[in-house]
Each structure stands twice: as structure tokens, then as C-alpha cells.
Amino acid sequence: MPNPKRRFSHMRTASRRSTKVAGVPTLTTDPNSGEVHMRHRAHQVGDDLMYRGKVVLTKAKAE
């Protein structure tokens, strides 16, 4: 197998990496509460944790 005779230059490495840019996350509005949140993530509404329009976790108040 042939091996490179010398390592890649900084310019070649930088130009290859320049195309890999983080995309803008997709935001969605919750139909029940109207909160804007990232898709496929649980989000906080008041004291409740919501996912796919359902309450997943409720914060119990200590008395």
C-alpha cells in the first residue's frame, strides 16, 4: 500500500474542514402550550416536562 511521503498542508486540511458546518436546529411550536422548542427533545413548560404533547415528568412541591 502506498503511503503519503509528507503530511497534508494546513491549507488543504482547512479547506476540507470548511464545508462541515453545523446546521440550524429545527424549531417547533407546541400546539398545547405554544412553547417554541427543539424537535425530538423534551421541553420545560412551567414545572412540567413535556415530550410529544404529553407530560413526562411533574415537579412535586415539597411541603
PLY file of the C-alpha trace (Angstrom):
ply
format ascii 1.0
element vertex 63
property float x
property float y
property float z
element edge 62
property int vertex1
property int vertex2
end_header
0.00 0.00 0.00
1.37 3.41 -0.87
1.88 5.85 1.97
1.99 9.65 1.76
5.51 10.99 1.51
4.68 14.00 3.65
1.74 15.21 5.69
-1.07 17.38 4.30
-0.64 21.13 4.44
-2.69 23.29 6.79
-4.47 24.88 3.83
-5.57 21.54 2.41
-6.85 20.41 5.82
-8.65 23.72 6.46
-10.31 23.75 3.04
-11.59 20.21 3.56
-12.99 21.08 7.00
-14.59 24.33 5.81
-17.55 22.50 4.27
-18.54 20.83 7.55
-20.70 23.48 9.17
-23.21 22.88 11.95
-26.75 23.33 10.67
-29.51 25.41 12.20
-31.64 23.34 14.61
-35.28 22.79 13.62
-37.69 24.54 15.99
-41.33 23.62 16.51
-44.23 25.28 18.29
-46.06 23.07 20.78
-49.77 23.06 19.87
-50.91 22.71 23.51
-48.77 25.35 25.25
-47.44 27.45 22.37
-43.85 26.99 23.54
-41.10 27.01 20.91
-38.74 24.05 21.37
-36.28 21.85 19.52
-37.80 18.84 17.76
-37.38 15.39 19.33
-36.37 16.90 22.69
-38.26 17.17 25.95
-39.02 20.78 26.92
-39.99 22.58 30.11
-43.45 24.14 30.46
-43.81 25.67 33.91
-43.00 22.84 36.33
-43.82 20.08 33.83
-41.51 18.31 31.41
-43.31 17.73 28.09
-42.49 15.37 25.22
-44.67 14.79 22.13
-47.55 16.74 23.67
-47.67 14.68 26.88
-46.48 15.35 30.41
-43.47 13.14 31.10
-42.41 14.46 34.50
-44.07 16.73 37.05
-42.09 18.50 39.73
-43.64 17.65 43.11
-43.82 20.53 45.55
-42.21 19.82 48.93
-44.47 20.73 51.81
0 1
1 2
2 3
3 4
4 5
5 6
6 7
7 8
8 9
9 10
10 11
11 12
12 13
13 14
14 15
15 16
16 17
17 18
18 19
19 20
20 21
21 22
22 23
23 24
24 25
25 26
26 27
27 28
28 29
29 30
30 31
31 32
32 33
33 34
34 35
35 36
36 37
37 38
38 39
39 40
40 41
41 42
42 43
43 44
44 45
45 46
46 47
47 48
48 49
49 50
50 51
51 52
52 53
53 54
54 55
55 56
56 57
57 58
58 59
59 60
60 61
61 62
